[in-house]
Amino acid sequence: MPEWFYGVAQERSLFSAAPISFVIALVVVIIVVWAILHWFYRRMLSSRDIQIEVLQNQLANYRNVLEGASPREAAYKIAQLKGKLEAIKGVPRDENTIFQNGKRIGEVVGVRIDPPNNSVVFDRMTIAGHLDQASPVEFKTWFWLSSAWMALARPDKVAP
């Protein structure tokens, strides 16, 4: 038998002399150990609850963004959007050039941007191709204008 067991057996007379004190000390030790373990596991469980709540919120946000699409459908949509983005990035845009439907249709000279009137003014515009008046026109100078159509639709703002 182990050495400590002989030590406990020798002190058995001490336990039998004061059994109430021994039981009270044993109960106190058990309660303290239980309280420490309870606090530790309660803290760990509350941490897990917070992590679960965060993950559930992320899942709900993903479902809202994906509009109920499955992961495979979402991956397909992302691949389509990446393809469209690459197609847009792949079209070179020269300064002072007019584009329509991704094709170069002309050039401009003397560009002035008029922010208060939400318009672009050109001293001269040369169109070399077919101008589709139903489609927006793109123009690049310092920044992209989503539609230079405003300048085309308001000839009174264009200098002769």
Secondary structure as the mmCIF struct_conf table of DSSP 4:
data_model
#
loop_
_struct_conf.conf_type_id
_struct_conf.id
_struct_conf.beg_label_comp_id
_struct_conf.beg_label_asym_id
_struct_conf.beg_label_seq_id
_struct_conf.end_label_comp_id
_struct_conf.end_label_asym_id
_struct_conf.end_label_seq_id
HELX_RH_AL_P HELX_RH_AL_P1 GLU A 3 GLN A 10
TURN_TY1_P TURN_TY1_P1 GLU A 11 GLU A 11
HELX_RH_AL_P HELX_RH_AL_P2 ARG A 12 ALA A 17
BEND BEND1 ALA A 18 ALA A 18
HELX_RH_AL_P HELX_RH_AL_P3 PRO A 19 LEU A 66
TURN_TY1_P TURN_TY1_P2 GLU A 67 GLY A 68
HELX_RH_AL_P HELX_RH_AL_P4 PRO A 71 GLY A 90
BEND BEND2 VAL A 91 VAL A 91
TURN_TY1_P TURN_TY1_P3 GLU A 95 ASN A 96
STRN STRN1 THR A 97 GLN A 100
TURN_TY1_P TURN_TY1_P4 ASN A 101 GLY A 102
STRN STRN2 LYS A 103 ASP A 114
HELX_RH_3T_P HELX_RH_3T_P1 PRO A 115 ASN A 117
TURN_TY1_P TURN_TY1_P5 ASN A 118 ASN A 118
STRN STRN3 SER A 119 ILE A 127
BEND BEND3 GLY A 129 GLY A 129
TURN_TY1_P TURN_TY1_P6 GLN A 133 ALA A 134
BEND BEND4 SER A 135 SER A 135
STRN STRN4 VAL A 137 LYS A 140
BEND BEND5 THR A 141 PHE A 143
STRN STRN5 TRP A 144 LEU A 145
BEND BEND6 SER A 146 SER A 146
TURN_TY1_P TURN_TY1_P7 ALA A 148 ALA A 148
HELX_RH_AL_P HELX_RH_AL_P5 TRP A 149 ALA A 153
HELX_RH_3T_P HELX_RH_3T_P2 PRO A 155 LYS A 157
BEND BEND7 VAL A 158 VAL A 158
#
